[in-house]
């Protein structure tokens, strides 16, 4: 039994039994993955996966029991390295944060500046991606922390924490007819072309749900991954924009008007997630607390202990 075999089994479970994807993730070949799985099964004396020809189709009864143990073994191996690194040098290392463009651009600069001042020897890396990719990055250990609005609460194999609540605003040019309306209706908003986020980004589901409940059909002419692009096209006259309130800066966006939309669209909760059972570097706790002051090291370690003992799926502060 070796780590390569365990990683092959874990990644096969994570990638819906698609060995082509598994081989790509683990930087090897499909035959090598198949061989590693078979060798482990032979050593254990049981099959972990059901098969249809050469294709893996699911877990066997034994696999459903054993794969979680494989997950824990690999997590403890990672924890061993983390603990050793922390004792060797508490103030140096690397911290990888998977997050969205909006969080990286608007919510995190202050945190990064404070963190860098306190830990100048820690290398910070941001992986900006879509919500599901953020989940995958934390789940696989590629990222230490995930920060997003969507997806993290639904990832039951991660431990997620609410950080803060935010709302959308409507942005228009200063001379736009909507700019003079303090509390526009959904019908008034829908009477103009709209530029907003892609379906899976930055609270977009709440926008769609509001229009659907009101039986109003919006004219969404363009979608984008980040707020800066949306504001650019609003300036070009393509339509009005719906963006996260944090993405509007009255100083730099002084050619635009922001209209509060909290009465139109449900509030959104930005969450932070870590792997269940993961050991964190000391500076990781500092970063988390700078981002969300209620998430102290004591709060997180207590949540991890509760999670381990009760297998709870979500922690609320």
NORQUI-V570676 format. One record per residue. SS is DSSP state (2 for helix, 1 for strand, 0 for the rest). D_FIRST is the distance of its C-alpha to the first C-alpha in whole Angstrom. Layout:
BEGIN
SS_D_FIRST + SS_D_FIRST
END
This chain:
BEGIN
0_0 + 0_4 + 2_7 + 2_9 + 2_7 + 2_8 + 2_11 + 2_12 + 2_12 + 2_14 + 2_16 + 2_17 + 2_18 + 2_20 + 0_22 + 0_23 + 0_20 + 0_22 + 2_20 + 2_23 + 2_23 + 2_19 + 2_19 + 2_22 + 2_21 + 0_17 + 0_20 + 0_18 + 0_19 + 2_19 + 2_18 + 2_15 + 2_14 + 2_15 + 2_13 + 2_9 + 2_10 + 2_11 + 2_8 + 2_6 + 2_10 + 2_10 + 2_7 + 2_9 + 0_12 + 0_14 + 0_15 + 0_14 + 1_17 + 1_20 + 1_22 + 1_25 + 0_25 + 0_22 + 1_23 + 1_21 + 1_23 + 1_22 + 1_19 + 0_19 + 2_20 + 2_17 + 2_16 + 2_19 + 2_17 + 2_14 + 2_14 + 2_16 + 2_13 + 2_11 + 2_14 + 2_15 + 2_12 + 2_12 + 2_16 + 2_16 + 2_14 + 2_17 + 2_19 + 2_18 + 2_19 + 2_23 + 2_24 + 2_23 + 2_25 + 2_28 + 2_29 + 2_29 + 0_31 + 0_32 + 0_35 + 0_33 + 1_30 + 1_30 + 1_30 + 1_30 + 1_32 + 1_32 + 1_35 + 0_38 + 2_41 + 2_43 + 2_41 + 2_41 + 2_44 + 2_46 + 2_44 + 0_42 + 2_45 + 2_46 + 2_43 + 2_41 + 2_45 + 2_44 + 2_41 + 2_41 + 2_44 + 2_42 + 0_39 + 0_40 + 0_37 + 1_35 + 1_34 + 1_34 + 1_33 + 1_34 + 1_33 + 1_36 + 0_35 + 0_36 + 2_35 + 2_32 + 2_30 + 2_30 + 2_29 + 2_26 + 2_26 + 2_25 + 2_23 + 2_21 + 0_21 + 0_24 + 0_26 + 0_27 + 1_30 + 1_31 + 1_35 + 1_37 + 0_39 + 0_38 + 0_34 + 0_33 + 0_34 + 0_33 + 0_29 + 0_28 + 0_25 + 1_27 + 1_29 + 1_32 + 1_36 + 1_39 + 1_41 + 1_44 + 1_46 + 1_48 + 0_51 + 1_52 + 1_55 + 1_57 + 1_58 + 1_61 + 1_64 + 0_67 + 0_69 + 0_67 + 2_69 + 2_66 + 2_66 + 2_69 + 0_68 + 0_66 + 0_64 + 0_64 + 0_63 + 2_60 + 2_63 + 2_64 + 2_61 + 2_60 + 0_64 + 0_62 + 1_60 + 1_56 + 1_54 + 1_51 + 1_47 + 0_44 + 0_43 + 0_40 + 0_41 + 0_43 + 0_45 + 2_46 + 2_45 + 2_48 + 2_50 + 2_50 + 2_50 + 2_53 + 2_55 + 2_54 + 2_55 + 0_58 + 0_58 + 0_59 + 0_58 + 0_57 + 1_57 + 1_54 + 1_55 + 1_52 + 1_49 + 1_47 + 0_44 + 0_45 + 2_49 + 2_50 + 2_50 + 2_52 + 2_55 + 2_55 + 2_56 + 2_58 + 2_60 + 0_61 + 0_62 + 0_60 + 0_60 + 1_59 + 1_55 + 1_53 + 1_51 + 1_49 + 2_52 + 2_50 + 2_50 + 0_54 + 0_56 + 0_59 + 0_60 + 0_58 + 0_59 + 0_62 + 0_63 + 1_62 + 1_62 + 1_60 + 1_60 + 1_59 + 0_57 + 0_55 + 0_58 + 0_57 + 0_53 + 0_51 + 0_49 + 1_45 + 1_43 + 1_41 + 1_37 + 1_35 + 1_31 + 1_28 + 1_24 + 0_24 + 0_22 + 0_23 + 0_24 + 0_27 + 0_28 + 2_32 + 2_34 + 2_32 + 2_34 + 2_37 + 2_37 + 2_36 + 2_39 + 2_41 + 2_41 + 0_41 + 0_43 + 0_42 + 0_39 + 0_39 + 2_36 + 2_37 + 2_37 + 2_33 + 2_32 + 2_34 + 2_33 + 2_29 + 2_29 + 2_31 + 2_29 + 2_26 + 2_28 + 2_30 + 0_28 + 0_31 + 0_31 + 0_33 + 0_35 + 0_39 + 0_41
END
